[in-house]
Amino acid sequence: MSNKHEIEEELAQAESQLATLCQSEQHPVADSAETVTIQPTCGEQMTSLREECSQLRIILEAMEASED
């Protein structure tokens, strides 16, 4: 099992990757003067990273709870 520091590093890396993907998704494509369509291109990868971040946070919370 990884130690707390390694898990925190994994979480920071996953959050950074997710932020980068979210930033790249924010380039809207204008269909007309009134309509803006955002076309997701990394949806599966973003979902996977969100799930990974969630799982890592749960592990860290459990580790912190066991330290108390």
Residue pairs with C-beta under 8 A, 6 or more apart in sequence:
2 10
4 60
4 63
7 56
7 59
7 60
7 63
8 60
10 52
10 56
11 53
11 56
11 57
11 60
14 49
14 52
14 53
14 56
15 53
17 49
18 46
18 49
18 50
18 53
21 42
21 45
21 46
21 49
22 46
24 41
24 42
25 38
25 40
25 41
25 42
25 46
26 38
28 36
28 37
28 38
29 36
29 37
29 38
29 39
30 36
30 37
31 37
40 46
